[in-house]
Amino acid sequence: MATFNIWMNGRLVPQEQAVLPVNSAAVFYATNVFEGIRSYWSERDGEMYSFRLADHFARLRESMKMMRFTVPYSDDQLFEAVRTVVTGNELREDIHMHCVAYVGAPGLDATTQTGLYINPRKRPRVMEGNGLKCNVSSWTRTSDNAIPIRLKSGSNYQNGRLATLQSRADGYDQPIFLNRLGKVAEGSGATFFMVRKGRIVTPHSSSDILESITRTTLIEYICPQVLGMEVVERDIDRTELYVAEEAFFCGSGYEITPILSIDRFPLGAGDTVGPLTKRISSAYLDLVRGVDTRHPEWRTPTYKPVHV
Ligand SMILES: Cc1ncc(COP(=O)(O)O)c(C=O)c1O
């Protein structure tokens, strides 16, 4: 697979030069915070659109604040860094990138001063076939007072890793987490939505979930304005999962990924993607690529040079 140059602390470097010291907290404890961002190539516009960059940078800053990291770059500098990644690698294809702030960069205070890198990569779709076979994990989503999932640190993702490995060992594709109260939280790296009694439902933001940018896009724009349906944000019980008509994960990486069964209970017809999931998925892909031209402020052009 082709490798791309990585933007690290101010310049593009080949992958083998983008290294972290083995004795840094960043390597040993995964003391970092990060964002997973997608950029979409639009053939029609000859442009790469990075989706909701400003919101990703705002969330990165919130994670940094909670970790008491100092913020080494302004938003303008971060926009410029993403642009450099896209133009410097001549990217004209859909790309996923990790934007990572970490402690332990040479020459910086190892407790709080952060280095930053942006690593572009191809990211295949999460599923093969029509959708995922999920299970309700026996691992509990870490709670806000222990290891908060709202704080997007690489170290917090060990919770998702344990659950995903268990799911695979047990013959499923992906886990669904319950939180400490026994209510549905989310997937390992994605937000959970279901359709129940004709309504679109998702766990509320105090359910030990990441405050997902895709979730907000669905709640504030796609469901009400494209589909004409409001999203209900509430507690979801485990047993509701088994009788839902449809379910899907969403996220920058997952986009809209249908779920076909949970604990082997088929949802809807069981082997096909439900009608609302299909409509939400195509509306989302239209939006991120600019086929749906509304909300241009969410699509930062990162390919063509910007001349004033
Ligand atoms: C734990 C977790 N939940 C939800 C999401 C979806 O968030 P977003 O839509 O902001 O990508 C992600 C993706 O980063 C995640 O890692």
The ligand as an ORCA input file, in Angstrom:
! r2SCAN-3c Opt
* xyz 0 1
  C     -15.399      6.239     20.650
  C     -15.954      6.950     19.459
  N     -17.264      7.242     19.416
  C     -17.817      7.899     18.366
  C     -17.042      8.286     17.285
  C     -17.651      9.072     16.172
  O     -17.203     10.415     16.297
  P     -17.104     11.380     15.041
  O     -18.439     11.371     14.390
  O     -16.790     12.711     15.637
  O     -16.032     10.860     14.172
  C     -15.686      7.994     17.285
  C     -14.852      8.391     16.157
  O     -13.896      9.072     16.280
  C     -15.118      7.335     18.396
  O     -13.811      7.044     18.438
*
